[in-house]
């Protein structure tokens, strides 16, 4: 399945995850911390790619930033466009492998919530990272926020299970050591009506050293790696996430 990312979330599954109250509140702190980490002053033109339900787009716009969000999933864009809009927000349907219209237009480009490695091969995934880089003006910065592959693989579990009063969310995974891609089925069981919703996804798992190499190959002059948006130093063995800030 090569286009799984177009349908990873629908409105129902998004309401339990990225469009939930918890994730909307998290976006507020994410944006506050990103502004501090990047030392932004409000004049920057920002691209969020992909933007999902536009939760980060909305928070940046509330603070006066001009921001464009792109996503390939029409249901997520619909959710984003249902939020309060203003002239500083643009939401566009577009795939990450076709960012040519945005070349050299942004001061900051964000790739958040483990949104790289979605394509079929390493070559295609690296081409996407190059496209993200190409959206930046000279001196611009690309922020990649993704899972720390080293820690994940050291603690890999073929299945996980989360339950609350409204639903059960589970995931079954298979990691291919040769290709370094993880395939998974994520499913939701609604405890109110008994309905089941499931999604397939396949993603390239990166270690920090790999991403730093790729970013420098794409033209980064400097790459700083953190554990979070607060700027906590990165630890390959312990950090759950890695936040890479690459300057062109």
Secondary structure by P-SEA (a helix, b strand, c coil): ccccccccccaaaaaaccccaaaaaaaaaaaaaaaaaacccccbbbbccccccaaaaaaaaaacccbbbbbccaaaaaaaaaccccccbbbbbbcccccccccccccbbbbccccccccccaaaaaaaaaaaaaaccccbbbbbbbccaaaaaaacccbbbbbcccbbbbbbbcccccccbbbbbbbbbccccbbbbbbbbbbbbbcaaaaaaaaaaacccbbbbbccccccccccccccbbbbbbcc
